[in-house]
Amino acid sequence: MTPTATLTNNHPPTTRQSDLKNTPNSREESETPHPDTSYNYGYFDLGPDEAWIIEFEPPECEYWNIQLGNHWLESLDFEYYQTNLNHHTAAVEDDGSVRVVVARQDPGHPNWLDTAGHARGGLALRWVGADNEPEVRCRVEEL
């Protein structure tokens, strides 16, 4: 089986909070969980010696996080495995970029997200209060 890993922006912000003051409970408000939040979703199918590399330059924002989940995006066992990172916990490169490594075994990278034994699963990456969305680059590599 060929390894796969994809990431798409399925839920960009459609309305800003200031726009909702005049139209509470509008359709635009219900299209995303919060109007100042945008989401990227992805799915992976990795072999035991493969890693999904995700790179981006975080924008100025209130909060961002990335987390692994199962096929239905239910969070994995975050109590015993490192399955998420955010703007406080991620190691940032000297150029301001963040590289996340999703793998079934520890590759020795500070931003390793452990699949907790899962070969397949989902990923959510969200930005809260960002004025723009960064380009997110992904690839699968051999460990």
C-alpha positions as CSV (number, residue, x, y, z in Angstrom):
1,M,0.0,0.0,0.0
2,T,1.3,3.5,-0.9
3,P,1.5,5.8,2.2
4,T,-0.9,8.7,2.1
5,A,-1.3,11.8,4.1
6,T,-3.3,14.9,3.0
7,L,-4.3,18.2,4.6
8,T,-7.0,20.5,3.3
9,N,-8.6,23.7,4.5
10,N,-12.3,22.7,4.8
11,H,-13.5,25.4,7.1
12,P,-12.0,28.9,6.5
13,P,-13.5,31.7,8.6
14,T,-16.5,33.1,6.8
15,T,-17.5,35.9,9.1
16,R,-15.6,38.0,11.7
17,Q,-17.0,38.5,15.2
18,S,-17.7,42.2,14.5
19,D,-20.0,41.2,11.5
20,L,-22.1,39.0,13.8
21,K,-23.1,41.8,16.1
22,N,-25.7,42.9,13.6
23,T,-26.8,39.4,12.6
24,P,-26.9,37.1,15.6
25,N,-27.8,33.5,14.9
26,S,-27.2,34.0,11.2
27,R,-26.4,31.2,8.9
28,E,-22.8,32.5,8.6
29,E,-22.4,32.1,12.4
30,S,-23.2,28.4,12.2
31,E,-21.0,27.5,9.2
32,T,-17.9,27.3,11.5
33,P,-17.6,26.7,15.2
34,H,-16.4,30.2,15.7
35,P,-16.2,33.0,13.1
36,D,-12.5,33.8,13.9
37,T,-11.4,30.2,13.6
38,S,-10.3,28.4,10.6
39,Y,-9.6,24.7,10.3
40,N,-7.5,22.4,8.2
41,Y,-8.2,18.7,8.3
42,G,-6.2,15.8,7.1
43,Y,-6.0,12.0,7.2
44,F,-2.9,9.8,7.3
45,D,-2.1,6.2,6.5
46,L,1.5,5.5,7.5
47,G,3.8,2.5,7.5
48,P,5.8,1.7,10.7
49,D,8.9,3.4,9.3
50,E,7.2,6.5,7.7
51,A,6.6,10.0,8.9
52,W,4.2,12.7,7.8
53,I,6.0,16.0,7.8
54,I,3.9,19.1,8.2
55,E,5.5,22.6,8.0
56,F,4.1,26.1,8.3
57,E,4.9,29.6,9.6
58,P,2.3,30.3,12.3
59,P,0.5,33.6,11.7
60,E,0.0,36.2,14.4
61,C,-3.0,34.9,16.2
62,E,-4.6,34.3,19.6
63,Y,-4.1,30.6,19.5
64,W,-3.2,27.7,17.2
65,N,-3.1,24.0,17.7
66,I,-2.6,20.7,15.9
67,Q,-3.9,17.4,17.1
68,L,-4.2,13.8,16.0
69,G,-7.4,11.9,16.2
70,N,-9.0,8.7,14.9
71,H,-11.0,8.4,11.7
72,W,-13.8,10.5,13.2
73,L,-11.3,13.1,14.6
74,E,-11.9,11.9,18.2
75,S,-8.7,12.7,20.1
76,L,-6.2,10.0,20.6
77,D,-4.9,9.1,24.1
78,F,-3.3,12.4,25.0
79,E,-2.8,11.4,28.6
80,Y,-0.1,8.8,27.7
81,Y,1.0,10.0,24.2
82,Q,2.1,13.3,22.7
83,T,-0.8,13.7,20.3
84,N,-1.1,17.5,20.1
85,L,0.9,20.8,20.0
86,N,0.0,24.4,20.3
87,H,1.5,27.9,20.1
88,H,3.0,27.4,23.6
89,T,4.3,23.8,23.4
90,A,5.7,23.6,19.9
91,A,9.4,24.1,19.2
92,V,9.8,26.9,16.7
93,E,12.7,27.0,14.2
94,D,15.0,30.0,14.1
95,D,13.2,31.3,11.0
96,G,9.8,31.2,12.8
97,S,8.5,28.1,11.1
98,V,7.2,25.0,12.8
99,R,7.9,21.5,11.6
100,V,5.6,18.7,13.0
101,V,6.5,15.0,12.5
102,V,3.7,12.5,12.7
103,A,5.0,9.0,13.1
104,R,4.3,5.7,14.8
105,Q,7.8,5.6,16.4
106,D,9.9,8.4,17.9
107,P,12.0,10.1,15.2
108,G,13.9,12.2,17.8
109,H,12.2,15.4,16.8
110,P,10.9,17.8,19.4
111,N,7.5,18.3,17.6
112,W,6.8,14.5,17.2
113,L,3.2,13.7,17.3
114,D,2.7,10.0,18.4
115,T,0.0,8.1,16.5
116,A,-0.4,6.0,19.7
117,G,-0.1,2.8,17.7
118,H,-2.5,3.8,15.0
119,A,-1.5,3.4,11.3
120,R,-4.3,5.5,10.1
121,G,-6.1,8.6,11.6
122,G,-7.0,12.2,11.3
123,L,-5.5,15.5,12.1
124,A,-7.0,18.9,12.8
125,L,-5.0,22.2,12.6
126,R,-6.7,25.4,13.6
127,W,-6.0,29.1,13.8
128,V,-7.9,31.4,16.2
129,G,-8.0,35.1,15.5
130,A,-5.5,35.0,12.6
131,D,-5.8,37.7,9.9
132,N,-4.5,35.2,7.3
133,E,-3.8,31.6,6.9
134,P,-0.3,30.3,6.3
135,E,0.6,27.9,3.6
136,V,0.9,24.4,5.0
137,R,3.3,22.1,3.4
138,C,3.1,18.3,3.8
139,R,5.0,15.2,2.6
140,V,5.6,11.6,3.7
141,E,9.2,10.5,4.3
142,E,11.0,7.3,5.3
143,L,12.4,7.5,8.9
